[in-house]
Amino acid sequence: MNSVKLSGRLTADPELKHTTENIPVCTFLLAVDRPTKHRQKKDDATQRQEADFPTCVAWRKDAEFVAKYLTKGRKIIVEGAVRTRNYDDADGKTRKVTEIQVESIEFADSKPQGGTVNE
């Protein structure tokens, strides 16, 4: 089974592009909190927040939705699958990328104050 569900905030506005076949694709980074136990003393276990920053990729209608309605700081819930791919960088070195292939998105906060969103 390859299924992931993440809740977090966008670290920047999403980036919408189109493939050579004119298929919309949108990428964005999600800041996902990861609670960890940080021990200052032998018997002291305090909670400290750390975060992971997975790259998420949405396609077609999901990509257009993300580009239209999501902005930096919005809290969302993403469901999808983990994908790993290789590519050759500008220096000819093979690089490996792990991304979340978005299958569904939902808002996890209220509409931002101050008017409309990306209209």
Secondary structure, 3 states (H helix, E strand, C coil): CCCEEEEEEECCCCEEEECCCCCEEEEEEEEEEEEEEEECCCCCEEEEEEEECCEEEEEHHHHHHHHHHCCCCCEEEEEEEEEEEEEECCCCCEEEEEEEEEEEEEECCCCCCCCCCCC
